Amino acid sequence: MTAPAISAAGLTKVYGYLVAVNHVTLSVEKGALFGLLGPNGSGKSTMIKMLTGQIRPTGGTATVLGLDVQQDPIGVRERVGIIPEQETPPSFLSAAEYLQFVGAIRKIPDIKERAAWWFDFLDFADKKDVLCKDLSRGTRQKLMFAQAFIHKPELALIDEPLINFDPIMQHVVKDYLTAYVKAGNTIFLSTHILEVAEEICSGFAILHKGNILHTGTVSDLKTEHRHLDDFFLALVQRDRNA
């Protein structure tokens, strides 16, 4: 049996008295477009930071592409693409310089050609020589999206990928993510935009106050003639009232 792209067992993160993520056990198969869904503050960003080795768990274990995220966090980040919660390209570099920097770090020999493709694909070639600090939030999001996929990773972990995009760019990006998975790759995205998750995700987990309330597939919901937003709201409300 093929090992999952992501596997977490009892993953926990505590900040003082705050339990941000509480003993989460989760498995994401290769080739999935998996959505981690939850309200703001539910622990979604903390999960991605732990799975990419950016912060250490308080407890539990996790592997990403077969690598232990605590023992080999750099190895994980070398192999995956990451879009963080806040788009933070270096303010003192231009957009083109930033992608050149990413190419140097990731040892991408044809970085100029790949960068040019992304500038054209996401329609911001006219901003390539603008300093990152002077880019709009939407353009910074385009740049962070490009850096996450420019090395063609087999797995990308992306936090609220559509939050700063207009409807046209949201459509472009959703189509790209769907095609990327169909090509044999894996996407793990966190979002609170349920319509997007229902449209493009194959599997999902609902996270609330650091706890997994449910894992399942969108196709199962459709078979039961249920919509993801109604299902999500009912579970979260029930948990709040518990």
C-alpha positions as CSV (number, residue, x, y, z in Angstrom):
1,M,0.0,0.0,0.0
2,T,1.3,3.5,-0.9
3,A,2.2,5.6,2.1
4,P,0.0,8.7,2.6
5,A,1.3,12.1,1.6
6,I,0.5,13.4,5.1
7,S,0.0,11.4,8.3
8,A,-0.5,12.9,11.7
9,A,-1.1,11.0,15.0
10,G,-2.1,12.9,18.2
11,L,-0.6,16.1,16.8
12,T,-0.9,18.8,19.5
13,K,0.2,22.4,20.0
14,V,-0.2,24.2,23.3
15,Y,0.7,27.9,23.9
16,G,0.5,28.4,27.6
17,Y,-3.1,27.7,28.6
18,L,-4.3,27.7,25.0
19,V,-4.6,24.4,23.2
20,A,-4.4,25.5,19.6
21,V,-4.4,22.0,18.2
22,N,-5.7,19.1,20.3
23,H,-4.5,15.5,19.5
24,V,-5.3,15.6,15.8
25,T,-5.0,12.4,13.9
26,L,-5.3,12.7,10.1
27,S,-4.3,11.0,6.9
28,V,-4.2,12.5,3.4
29,E,-3.6,10.1,0.6
30,K,-1.4,11.0,-2.4
31,G,-3.4,12.5,-5.3
32,A,-5.9,14.2,-3.0
33,L,-7.1,17.7,-3.0
34,F,-7.8,17.9,0.7
35,G,-9.4,20.8,2.6
36,L,-8.8,21.6,6.2
37,L,-11.9,23.6,7.1
38,G,-12.7,25.7,10.1
39,P,-13.6,29.1,11.4
40,N,-10.9,31.7,12.1
41,G,-8.9,30.7,15.1
42,S,-9.7,27.0,14.8
43,G,-6.1,25.9,14.5
44,K,-5.8,25.5,10.7
45,S,-2.7,27.7,10.3
46,T,-1.0,26.1,13.3
47,M,-1.6,22.7,11.7
48,I,0.1,23.8,8.4
49,K,3.0,25.3,10.4
50,M,3.5,22.0,12.3
51,L,3.2,19.9,9.1
52,T,5.9,22.0,7.4
53,G,8.3,22.1,10.3
54,Q,7.9,25.8,10.9
55,I,6.9,25.2,14.5
56,R,7.4,22.1,16.7
57,P,4.4,20.2,18.1
58,T,3.9,20.0,21.8
59,G,3.0,16.4,21.3
60,G,2.2,13.7,18.7
61,T,3.9,12.9,15.5
62,A,3.6,13.7,11.8
63,T,5.1,12.6,8.5
64,V,5.0,14.4,5.2
65,L,6.0,12.5,2.1
66,G,7.5,9.9,4.5
67,L,9.7,12.4,6.3
68,D,9.3,13.0,10.1
69,V,8.5,16.7,10.4
70,Q,10.3,17.0,13.7
71,Q,13.5,15.1,12.7
72,D,13.8,16.5,9.2
73,P,11.9,19.8,8.9
74,I,14.3,21.2,6.3
75,G,13.9,18.0,4.2
76,V,10.1,18.5,4.3
77,R,10.3,22.1,3.2
78,E,12.7,21.2,0.4
79,R,10.2,18.8,-1.1
80,V,6.9,20.7,-0.6
81,G,5.4,24.0,-1.7
82,I,4.1,26.3,1.0
83,I,1.8,29.4,1.0
84,P,1.7,30.8,4.5
85,E,-1.3,32.5,6.1
86,Q,0.3,36.0,5.6
87,E,1.9,36.8,2.3
88,T,5.4,37.9,3.3
89,P,7.9,38.3,0.4
90,P,10.9,40.3,1.4
91,S,10.1,44.0,1.1
92,F,13.5,45.0,-0.2
93,L,13.4,42.7,-3.3
94,S,11.4,43.2,-6.5
95,A,8.9,40.4,-7.5
96,A,11.4,39.2,-10.1
97,E,14.3,39.2,-7.6
98,Y,12.3,37.3,-5.1
99,L,11.6,34.5,-7.6
100,Q,15.2,34.5,-8.6
101,F,16.1,34.1,-4.9
102,V,13.6,31.2,-4.5
103,G,15.2,29.6,-7.6
104,A,18.7,30.0,-6.1
105,I,17.6,28.4,-2.8
106,R,15.8,25.6,-4.6
107,K,18.6,25.1,-7.2
108,I,16.2,25.6,-10.1
109,P,18.4,25.8,-13.3
110,D,15.7,27.4,-15.5
111,I,14.3,29.8,-13.0
112,K,14.1,32.7,-15.4
113,E,11.9,30.8,-17.8
114,R,9.7,29.4,-15.0
115,A,9.4,32.9,-13.4
116,A,8.4,34.4,-16.8
117,W,5.7,31.7,-17.1
118,W,4.2,32.5,-13.7
119,F,4.3,36.3,-14.4
120,D,2.3,35.6,-17.5
121,F,0.0,33.0,-16.1
122,L,-1.1,35.0,-13.1
123,D,-1.1,38.2,-15.1
124,F,1.3,40.4,-13.2
125,A,4.3,40.7,-15.5
126,D,3.9,44.5,-15.3
127,K,4.7,44.2,-11.6
128,K,7.9,42.1,-11.8
129,D,10.2,45.0,-11.2
130,V,8.2,46.5,-8.4
131,L,9.5,46.2,-4.9
132,C,7.5,43.7,-2.8
133,K,6.6,46.3,-0.2
134,D,4.9,48.3,-2.9
135,L,2.8,45.5,-4.3
136,S,-0.9,45.2,-3.6
137,R,-2.1,42.4,-1.4
138,G,-3.6,40.6,-4.4
139,T,-0.3,40.8,-6.3
140,R,1.7,39.7,-3.3
141,Q,-0.6,36.7,-3.1
142,K,0.1,35.9,-6.8
143,L,3.8,36.1,-6.0
144,M,3.5,33.7,-3.0
145,F,1.4,31.3,-5.1
146,A,4.1,31.3,-7.8
147,Q,7.0,30.6,-5.3
148,A,5.0,27.7,-3.8
149,F,4.7,25.9,-7.2
150,I,7.6,27.1,-9.2
151,H,9.7,24.0,-8.3
152,K,6.8,21.7,-9.2
153,P,6.4,20.0,-5.8
154,E,4.6,16.8,-5.5
155,L,2.8,18.2,-2.4
156,A,1.7,21.8,-1.6
157,L,0.4,23.0,1.7
158,I,-1.5,26.3,1.2
159,D,-3.2,28.5,3.7
160,E,-6.3,30.4,2.4
161,P,-5.0,30.5,-1.2
162,L,-7.8,32.6,-2.6
163,I,-8.4,35.1,0.1
164,N,-6.9,38.1,-1.7
165,F,-7.8,37.2,-5.3
166,D,-10.6,38.8,-7.4
167,P,-13.2,36.4,-8.9
168,I,-11.3,36.1,-12.2
169,M,-8.1,35.1,-10.5
170,Q,-9.9,32.8,-8.1
171,H,-11.3,30.9,-11.2
172,V,-7.7,30.7,-12.7
173,V,-6.2,29.4,-9.5
174,K,-9.0,26.9,-8.8
175,D,-8.6,25.4,-12.3
176,Y,-4.8,25.3,-11.7
177,L,-5.1,23.4,-8.4
178,T,-7.6,20.9,-9.9
179,A,-5.3,20.2,-12.9
180,Y,-2.3,20.0,-10.6
181,V,-3.9,17.2,-8.6
182,K,-5.1,15.4,-11.8
183,A,-1.5,15.3,-12.9
184,G,-0.7,13.1,-9.9
185,N,0.2,15.7,-7.2
186,T,-1.3,16.4,-3.8
187,I,-2.8,19.6,-2.4
188,F,-3.5,20.3,1.3
189,L,-5.3,23.6,1.7
190,S,-6.9,25.3,4.7
191,T,-9.8,27.6,4.2
192,H,-13.0,28.9,5.7
193,I,-14.5,29.5,2.2
194,L,-16.8,26.5,2.1
195,E,-18.0,27.1,-1.4
196,V,-14.5,26.7,-2.7
197,A,-13.9,23.5,-0.7
198,E,-17.1,21.9,-1.9
199,E,-16.2,22.9,-5.5
200,I,-12.6,21.6,-5.7
201,C,-11.8,19.3,-2.8
202,S,-12.1,15.6,-2.8
203,G,-11.7,15.1,0.9
204,F,-12.0,17.3,3.9
205,A,-11.7,17.6,7.7
206,I,-13.5,20.0,9.9
207,L,-11.4,21.6,12.7
208,H,-13.0,23.6,15.5
209,K,-11.2,24.9,18.6
210,G,-8.3,22.6,17.8
211,N,-10.4,19.5,17.5
212,I,-11.3,17.4,14.5
213,L,-15.1,17.2,14.3
214,H,-15.3,15.2,11.1
215,T,-13.3,13.8,8.2
216,G,-15.0,12.7,5.0
217,T,-15.3,13.1,1.3
218,V,-17.3,15.7,-0.7
219,S,-18.7,12.9,-2.9
220,D,-20.2,11.2,0.2
221,L,-22.0,14.4,1.1
222,K,-23.3,14.7,-2.5
223,T,-24.6,11.1,-2.4
224,E,-26.5,12.1,0.8
225,H,-27.8,15.2,-1.0
226,R,-26.1,17.4,1.6
227,H,-24.2,20.7,1.1
228,L,-20.9,21.2,2.8
229,D,-21.8,24.6,4.2
230,D,-24.9,23.2,6.0
231,F,-23.1,20.2,7.2
232,F,-20.2,22.4,8.5
233,L,-22.4,24.9,10.3
234,A,-24.4,22.2,12.0
235,L,-21.3,20.5,13.3
236,V,-19.6,23.7,14.5
237,Q,-22.8,24.9,16.2
238,R,-23.3,21.6,17.9
239,D,-19.7,21.7,19.2
240,R,-20.2,25.3,20.4
241,N,-23.3,24.3,22.4
242,A,-21.7,21.1,23.8
